[in-house]
Amino acid sequence: MKKYFLGFTLIFLSLLVLSCEYFEQSDDRKIVVRVNDSYLYEEDIVALINEATSPEDSSIIVSNYITRWATQQLLIDRAELNLPETQQNEFDGLVNNYRNELYTNAYTDAVVSRDLDTSLNTNEVEEYYEKNKENFILNEDLVKLRYINLAKNSNNLDEIKKKLNRFNEEDQQELETMALQFKNYAMNDSVWIKTKSVYDKITPLSVEDRSSLLKKSNFMELQDSLNVYLVYVNDVLSRNEQAPLEYASATIREILLNKRKQALIKELEKDITKDAIKNNEFEIYN
């Protein structure tokens, strides 16, 4: 009996070795670097370079990548040898949680995006705004303005100033026809914009100009070494004032759509659990 058992064990071990060798041989990827039990394959570094990369640059890129990869693997191996088991278990748990969140979020987003109705009518937005006005207080100044940036030596500067100030229908049309000579301009003075955006766009503006910028129906002329900036401030809202509906509507739409999305996710979770119980895929043992 022992003889048969020994023979069977030898055959089993032989088959096990052969099967391991078979699976090792079936992986025909070319190994470039080994660090203990971790391997870097040729296919892992092919994407680092392209046809436009010179041989010298390619060599540097690949060499740097290999060095970074090997160093990281060595640090990981050393960490696994030296860090307490409790800490390693904690890290493994965090990694698993992160993996689970990636999978579940990707799946729920895909399903919800397919079923989410993104259409919102004006009444829904207005109703939410009226019920939650206290949540829409400005934390920065807003202005409505029009401006033109043009070269200092422009011959018709006075004419342009006059038209920008008066800005009747005829002036608007004529300024649009003259726009080719402007370096930059914005004629839509019915839209609320943050003063930070104005400072970014009109570079000669300084902190000292804040009082002028926050003055309604005010014309400003600023200059730098090459340009003239003509600005007409149409309207102003200061921080801590009530945000207007037209300014808050974009945020409200995001809030309402997110509420719909969360409701769909809850419904999806409820349905998937119900189906799992029905199909005997989910069972709680007492």
C-alpha positions as CSV (number, residue, x, y, z in Angstrom):
1,M,0.0,0.0,0.0
2,K,2.8,2.4,0.9
3,K,4.4,1.6,-2.5
4,Y,1.3,2.5,-4.3
5,F,0.8,5.7,-2.3
6,L,4.5,6.7,-2.9
7,G,4.1,6.0,-6.6
8,F,0.9,8.1,-6.7
9,T,2.6,11.0,-4.8
10,L,5.5,11.0,-7.2
11,I,3.2,11.0,-10.2
12,F,1.2,13.9,-8.7
13,L,4.3,15.9,-8.0
14,S,5.6,15.3,-11.5
15,L,2.3,16.5,-13.0
16,L,2.3,19.5,-10.7
17,V,5.8,20.5,-11.8
18,L,5.0,20.0,-15.4
19,S,1.8,22.0,-15.1
20,C,3.7,24.8,-13.4
21,E,6.4,24.7,-16.1
22,Y,3.6,24.8,-18.7
23,F,2.0,27.9,-17.3
24,E,5.4,29.6,-16.9
25,Q,6.2,28.8,-20.5
26,S,2.8,30.0,-21.7
27,D,3.7,33.5,-20.6
28,D,5.9,34.5,-23.5
29,R,6.3,38.1,-22.3
30,K,9.9,39.2,-22.4
31,I,11.2,40.0,-18.9
32,V,13.4,43.1,-18.7
33,V,14.0,43.5,-15.0
34,R,13.4,41.3,-11.9
35,V,13.3,42.5,-8.3
36,N,12.8,39.5,-6.0
37,D,9.4,38.0,-7.2
38,S,8.3,41.1,-9.2
39,Y,8.9,41.4,-12.9
40,L,9.0,44.3,-15.3
41,Y,8.2,43.2,-18.9
42,E,9.1,44.7,-22.2
43,E,5.5,45.6,-22.9
44,D,5.4,47.7,-19.8
45,I,8.0,50.1,-21.1
46,V,7.1,50.1,-24.8
47,A,4.5,52.8,-24.2
48,L,7.1,55.1,-22.7
49,I,8.7,56.0,-26.1
50,N,7.4,56.6,-29.6
51,E,8.9,56.9,-33.1
52,A,9.7,60.6,-32.7
53,T,11.9,59.9,-29.6
54,S,15.6,59.8,-30.4
55,P,17.6,56.7,-29.4
56,E,19.5,58.8,-26.8
57,D,16.3,60.1,-25.2
58,S,14.7,56.7,-25.3
59,S,17.6,55.2,-23.5
60,I,17.4,57.9,-20.7
61,I,13.6,57.6,-20.4
62,V,13.7,53.8,-20.1
63,S,16.7,53.8,-17.8
64,N,15.0,56.3,-15.4
65,Y,11.8,54.4,-15.4
66,I,13.5,51.1,-14.6
67,T,15.4,52.7,-11.8
68,R,12.2,54.2,-10.3
69,W,10.3,50.9,-10.7
70,A,13.1,48.8,-9.1
71,T,13.5,51.3,-6.2
72,Q,9.8,51.2,-5.5
73,Q,9.7,47.4,-5.6
74,L,12.7,47.2,-3.2
75,L,11.1,49.7,-0.8
76,I,7.8,47.7,-0.9
77,D,9.6,44.4,-0.2
78,R,11.6,46.0,2.6
79,A,8.4,47.5,4.0
80,E,6.7,44.2,4.0
81,L,9.6,42.7,6.0
82,N,9.8,45.5,8.5
83,L,6.4,47.1,9.0
84,P,4.2,45.6,11.8
85,E,1.6,43.1,10.6
86,T,-1.2,45.2,12.0
87,Q,-0.1,48.1,9.9
88,Q,0.2,46.0,6.8
89,N,-3.3,44.6,7.4
90,E,-4.6,48.2,7.8
91,F,-3.0,49.2,4.5
92,D,-4.4,46.1,2.7
93,G,-7.9,47.0,4.0
94,L,-7.6,50.5,2.7
95,V,-6.4,49.2,-0.7
96,N,-9.4,46.8,-0.8
97,N,-11.8,49.5,0.2
98,Y,-10.4,51.9,-2.5
99,R,-10.7,49.1,-5.1
100,N,-14.3,48.4,-4.1
101,E,-15.2,52.0,-4.3
102,L,-13.7,52.3,-7.7
103,Y,-15.7,49.4,-9.0
104,T,-19.0,50.3,-7.4
105,N,-18.7,54.0,-8.3
106,A,-17.8,53.2,-11.9
107,Y,-20.8,50.8,-12.2
108,T,-23.4,53.0,-10.5
109,D,-22.2,56.1,-12.5
110,A,-22.6,54.1,-15.8
111,V,-26.1,52.9,-14.9
112,V,-27.2,56.2,-13.5
113,S,-25.8,58.2,-16.4
114,R,-27.9,56.1,-18.7
115,D,-31.1,56.7,-16.8
116,L,-30.6,60.2,-15.4
117,D,-33.0,62.8,-16.8
118,T,-30.9,66.0,-17.1
119,S,-33.7,68.2,-18.2
120,L,-34.7,70.8,-15.6
121,N,-37.4,73.4,-16.2
122,T,-37.2,77.0,-15.0
123,N,-39.9,76.5,-12.4
124,E,-37.8,73.8,-10.6
125,V,-34.8,76.1,-10.4
126,E,-36.8,79.1,-9.3
127,E,-38.6,77.1,-6.6
128,Y,-35.4,75.8,-5.2
129,Y,-33.9,79.3,-5.2
130,E,-36.9,80.8,-3.4
131,K,-36.8,78.1,-0.7
132,N,-33.1,78.3,-0.1
133,K,-32.2,81.9,-0.6
134,E,-30.1,82.0,2.6
135,N,-27.7,79.6,1.0
136,F,-27.0,81.9,-1.9
137,I,-25.1,84.7,-0.4
138,L,-22.2,86.1,-2.4
139,N,-18.7,85.5,-1.0
140,E,-17.1,87.8,-3.6
141,D,-18.0,90.9,-5.6
142,L,-19.8,90.7,-9.0
143,V,-20.0,93.2,-11.8
144,K,-21.7,93.6,-15.1
145,L,-19.5,95.5,-17.5
146,R,-18.4,96.0,-21.1
147,Y,-14.8,96.7,-22.1
148,I,-12.5,97.3,-25.0
149,N,-8.7,96.8,-25.2
150,L,-7.0,98.5,-28.1
151,A,-3.6,100.0,-29.1
152,K,-2.6,103.4,-27.5
153,N,-2.1,105.0,-30.9
154,S,-5.6,104.3,-32.3
155,N,-6.8,107.3,-34.3
156,N,-10.5,107.0,-33.4
157,L,-10.1,106.5,-29.6
158,D,-12.4,109.4,-28.7
159,E,-15.1,108.1,-31.0
160,I,-14.9,104.6,-29.4
161,K,-15.0,106.0,-25.9
162,K,-18.2,107.9,-26.8
163,K,-19.9,104.9,-28.3
164,L,-18.9,102.6,-25.4
165,N,-20.3,105.1,-22.9
166,R,-23.6,105.9,-24.7
167,F,-24.0,102.3,-26.0
168,N,-27.3,102.7,-27.8
169,E,-28.3,100.2,-30.5
170,E,-26.5,102.0,-33.3
171,D,-23.4,102.3,-31.2
172,Q,-23.4,98.6,-30.5
173,Q,-23.7,97.7,-34.1
174,E,-20.9,100.2,-35.1
175,L,-18.6,98.9,-32.3
176,E,-19.1,95.3,-33.6
177,T,-18.1,96.4,-37.1
178,M,-14.9,98.1,-35.6
179,A,-14.0,95.0,-33.6
180,L,-11.2,94.0,-35.9
181,Q,-9.0,96.8,-34.5
182,F,-9.6,95.7,-30.9
183,K,-7.1,93.5,-29.2
184,N,-9.8,92.2,-26.9
185,Y,-13.4,93.2,-26.0
186,A,-16.6,92.1,-24.3
187,M,-19.9,93.9,-25.1
188,N,-22.3,91.7,-23.2
189,D,-22.9,93.7,-20.0
190,S,-25.9,91.7,-18.9
191,V,-24.0,88.8,-17.4
192,W,-22.6,88.8,-13.8
193,I,-18.9,88.0,-13.6
194,K,-16.5,87.8,-10.7
195,T,-14.2,90.8,-10.2
196,K,-11.3,88.3,-10.0
197,S,-11.9,87.5,-13.7
198,V,-11.9,91.2,-14.5
199,Y,-8.5,91.7,-12.8
200,D,-7.1,88.8,-14.7
201,K,-8.4,90.1,-18.0
202,I,-7.6,93.8,-17.5
203,T,-4.1,93.8,-16.3
204,P,-3.6,97.5,-15.4
205,L,-6.4,97.2,-12.8
206,S,-5.0,97.3,-9.3
207,V,-6.4,97.1,-5.7
208,E,-6.6,100.9,-5.7
209,D,-9.1,100.8,-8.5
210,R,-11.6,98.6,-6.5
211,S,-13.8,101.5,-5.5
212,S,-14.1,102.6,-9.2
213,L,-14.7,99.1,-10.4
214,L,-17.5,98.6,-7.8
215,K,-19.3,101.8,-8.8
216,K,-22.4,101.5,-10.9
217,S,-22.7,103.3,-14.3
218,N,-19.0,104.2,-14.1
219,F,-16.6,104.7,-17.0
220,M,-12.9,103.8,-16.5
221,E,-9.9,104.4,-18.7
222,L,-6.7,102.5,-17.9
223,Q,-3.4,102.2,-19.7
224,D,-0.2,100.3,-19.8
225,S,2.9,100.8,-22.0
226,L,1.1,99.6,-25.2
227,N,-2.6,99.5,-24.6
228,V,-5.7,101.4,-23.6
229,Y,-8.4,99.7,-21.6
230,L,-11.9,101.2,-21.8
231,V,-14.3,99.9,-19.2
232,Y,-17.9,100.7,-18.5
233,V,-19.3,99.2,-15.3
234,N,-23.0,98.7,-15.8
235,D,-24.0,97.1,-12.4
236,V,-22.5,95.9,-9.2
237,L,-23.2,93.4,-6.4
238,S,-21.0,93.3,-3.4
239,R,-20.0,90.3,-1.3
240,N,-22.5,89.3,1.4
241,E,-25.4,90.4,-0.8
242,Q,-28.0,88.1,-2.1
243,A,-26.8,86.2,-5.2
244,P,-29.2,86.8,-8.2
245,L,-31.1,83.9,-9.6
246,E,-29.3,84.1,-13.0
247,Y,-25.9,83.8,-11.2
248,A,-27.0,81.0,-8.8
249,S,-28.9,78.9,-11.4
250,A,-25.9,76.9,-12.6
251,T,-25.2,75.8,-9.0
252,I,-28.8,75.1,-8.4
253,R,-29.0,72.9,-11.5
254,E,-26.0,70.9,-10.2
255,I,-27.6,70.5,-6.8
256,L,-30.9,69.3,-8.3
257,L,-29.3,66.9,-10.7
258,N,-27.1,65.5,-7.9
259,K,-30.3,64.9,-5.9
260,R,-31.8,63.0,-8.8
261,K,-28.6,61.0,-9.2
262,Q,-28.5,60.0,-5.5
263,A,-32.1,58.9,-5.6
264,L,-31.4,56.7,-8.6
265,I,-28.3,55.2,-6.8
266,K,-30.5,54.4,-3.8
267,E,-33.1,52.8,-6.1
268,L,-30.4,50.8,-7.9
269,E,-29.0,49.5,-4.6
270,K,-32.4,48.6,-3.4
271,D,-33.3,46.7,-6.6
272,I,-30.0,44.9,-6.8
273,T,-30.3,43.7,-3.2
274,K,-33.9,42.6,-3.8
275,D,-32.9,40.6,-6.9
276,A,-30.0,39.0,-5.1
277,I,-32.3,37.8,-2.3
278,K,-34.8,36.5,-4.8
279,N,-32.1,34.6,-6.8
280,N,-30.6,33.2,-3.6
281,E,-27.4,35.1,-4.2
282,F,-27.6,37.1,-0.9
283,E,-28.3,35.4,2.4
284,I,-27.9,36.5,6.0
285,Y,-27.2,33.7,8.6
286,N,-28.6,34.1,12.1
